[in-house]
Amino acid sequence: MLIDFFYALRAAKLPVSVREFLTLLEALAAGVAGPRSEDAWSMEDFYHLARTALVKDEKHFDKFDRAFAAYFKGVELLTDLTQELPADWLRKMLERELTPEQKAVIEKMGWDELMETLKKRLEEQKGRHEGGNKWIGTGGTSPFGHGGYNPQGIRIGGPGRNKSAVKVWEQRAYRDYDDTQELGTRNIKVALRRLRKFARAGSELELDLPDTIRSTAANAGWLDIKMVPERHNNVKLLLLMDVGGTMDEHVQRVEELFSAVKAEFKHLEFYYFHNCVYDFMWKNNRRRFAEKFATWDILRKYNKDYKLVFVGDATMSPYEILQPGGSVEYNNEEPGAEWLQRLTHAFPHFAWINPEPQGVWQYRQSIGLVQQLMGGRMFPLSLKGLEDAMRLLSK
């Protein structure tokens, strides 16, 4: 059984070696993960032991989780959603499909009214609620809860559905984009090569054939070898990537782009943000609250010769762009629009790459706002879109 599990991990393109697999078998033989009782094994213990023994880089954790869950069907892995609200309130029991007429009559609260109403509901509500249009619950038309419909509300637990929440009350674990993702096509790399500026730097390691021929001819045929430093792409790139939430739908394509960028650009710096840039970003999603990088420091650290590229679907509540405190995760002191303007002023060569289909851009208010802030420099994540973006950045 475990041999097949090993091959399943290899099939998922995880860099798992035979030595690491033998380490896992030795740990099992030593009883590191075993039954909690005479007839019940702890799958959770085995999951953590296997991940510790087999995965040496945390950027592969998500890929391991998916392979593990696919092999051991029905296995539920441990999660850490530390909620203040009782978990049984948030169990999704009802999926309601409303007609357009029903949706049209549902009230859309303003920002201040929405936050004040939530405060009152938390004070008044004493138990779990399903359906309805007032209390915090599931499957209804209330602006608080999840699994139902409301044009503008606060999602509390559960998965997103209509992409209309202006706040999200839960602790969400994002994952780093995998920079070893194999490209299904070389077209992305070819498009990125439009943004190249070669310079020779370093020690003399490369044969200069034309100069060698000229020097040999001038030396009466005696070989006179000439060497030059290697040529490197001298473009500096600052890559800011949206992660989590609606970006989960675009993980594979963004990973392909990320892999291509790392292969093409020697001078690359990257950071993550969620939905919109605020006063801090991060490099590791598992430590995003412990290892923050102040946006002010990033603005000061890199010179204006860096090319700035945002990657994100720009799909969010307009409050996240325009409103102080509009972030779905914390109360930001300044709106996201202020930070986007500071970044684009600091780095005059910038572009936004959007993985959302270009046909839906006109129906998303937030995309229109970001396009305006970018001065129209938003391009789709397609071959033509990348070529157009690279052509603009190379000017």
Rosetta blueprint (number, residue, H / E / L):
1 M L
2 L H
3 I H
4 D H
5 F H
6 F H
7 Y H
8 A H
9 L H
10 R H
11 A H
12 A L
13 K L
14 L L
15 P L
16 V L
17 S L
18 V H
19 R H
20 E H
21 F H
22 L H
23 T H
24 L H
25 L H
26 E H
27 A H
28 L H
29 A H
30 A L
31 G L
32 V L
33 A L
34 G L
35 P E
36 R L
37 S L
38 E L
39 D L
40 A L
41 W E
42 S L
43 M H
44 E H
45 D H
46 F H
47 Y H
48 H H
49 L H
50 A H
51 R H
52 T H
53 A H
54 L H
55 V L
56 K L
57 D L
58 E H
59 K H
60 H H
61 F H
62 D H
63 K H
64 F H
65 D H
66 R H
67 A H
68 F H
69 A H
70 A H
71 Y H
72 F L
73 K L
74 G L
75 V L
76 E L
77 L L
78 L L
79 T L
80 D L
81 L L
82 T L
83 Q L
84 E L
85 L L
86 P L
87 A H
88 D H
89 W H
90 L H
91 R L
92 K L
93 M L
94 L L
95 E L
96 R L
97 E L
98 L L
99 T L
100 P H
101 E H
102 Q H
103 K H
104 A H
105 V H
106 I L
107 E L
108 K L
109 M L
110 G L
111 W H
112 D H
113 E H
114 L H
115 M H
116 E H
117 T H
118 L H
119 K H
120 K H
121 R H
122 L H
123 E H
124 E H
125 Q L
126 K L
127 G L
128 R L
129 H L
130 E E
131 G L
132 G L
133 N L
134 K L
135 W L
136 I L
137 G E
138 T E
139 G L
140 G L
141 T L
142 S L
143 P L
144 F E
145 G E
146 H E
147 G L
148 G L
149 Y L
150 N L
151 P L
152 Q L
153 G E
154 I E
155 R E
156 I E
157 G L
158 G L
159 P L
160 G L
161 R L
162 N L
163 K L
164 S L
165 A E
166 V E
167 K E
168 V E
169 W E
170 E L
171 Q L
172 R L
173 A L
174 Y L
175 R L
176 D L
177 Y L
178 D L
179 D L
180 T L
181 Q L
182 E L
183 L L
184 G L
185 T L
186 R L
187 N H
188 I H
189 K H
190 V H
191 A H
192 L H
193 R L
194 R L
195 L L
196 R L
197 K L
198 F E
199 A E
200 R E
201 A E
202 G E
203 S E
204 E E
205 L E
206 E E
207 L E
208 D L
209 L H
210 P H
211 D H
212 T H
213 I H
214 R H
215 S H
216 T H
217 A H
218 A H
219 N L
220 A L
221 G L
222 W L
223 L L
224 D L
225 I L
226 K L
227 M E
228 V E
229 P E
230 E E
231 R E
232 H E
233 N E
234 N L
235 V L
236 K E
237 L E
238 L E
239 L E
240 L E
241 M E
242 D E
243 V L
244 G L
245 G H
246 T H
247 M H
248 D H
249 E H
250 H H
251 V H
252 Q H
253 R H
254 V H
255 E H
256 E H
257 L H
258 F H
259 S H
260 A H
261 V H
262 K H
263 A H
264 E H
265 F L
266 K L
267 H E
268 L E
269 E E
270 F E
271 Y E
272 Y E
273 F E
274 H L
275 N L
276 C L
277 V L
278 Y L
279 D L
280 F E
281 M E
282 W E
283 K L
284 N L
285 N H
286 R H
287 R H
288 R L
289 F L
290 A L
291 E L
292 K L
293 F E
294 A E
295 T H
296 W H
297 D H
298 I H
299 L H
300 R H
301 K H
302 Y L
303 N L
304 K L
305 D L
306 Y L
307 K E
308 L E
309 V E
310 F E
311 V E
312 G L
313 D L
314 A L
315 T L
316 M L
317 S L
318 P H
319 Y H
320 E H
321 I H
322 L H
323 Q L
324 P L
325 G L
326 G L
327 S L
328 V L
329 E L
330 Y L
331 N L
332 N L
333 E L
334 E L
335 P L
336 G H
337 A H
338 E H
339 W H
340 L H
341 Q H
342 R H
343 L H
344 T H
345 H H
346 A H
347 F L
348 P L
349 H L
350 F E
351 A E
352 W E
353 I E
354 N E
355 P L
356 E L
357 P L
358 Q H
359 G H
360 V H
361 W H
362 Q H
363 Y H
364 R L
365 Q H
366 S H
367 I H
368 G H
369 L H
370 V H
371 Q H
372 Q H
373 L H
374 M L
375 G L
376 G L
377 R L
378 M E
379 F E
380 P E
381 L L
382 S L
383 L H
384 K H
385 G H
386 L H
387 E H
388 D H
389 A H
390 M H
391 R H
392 L H
393 L H
394 S L
395 K L
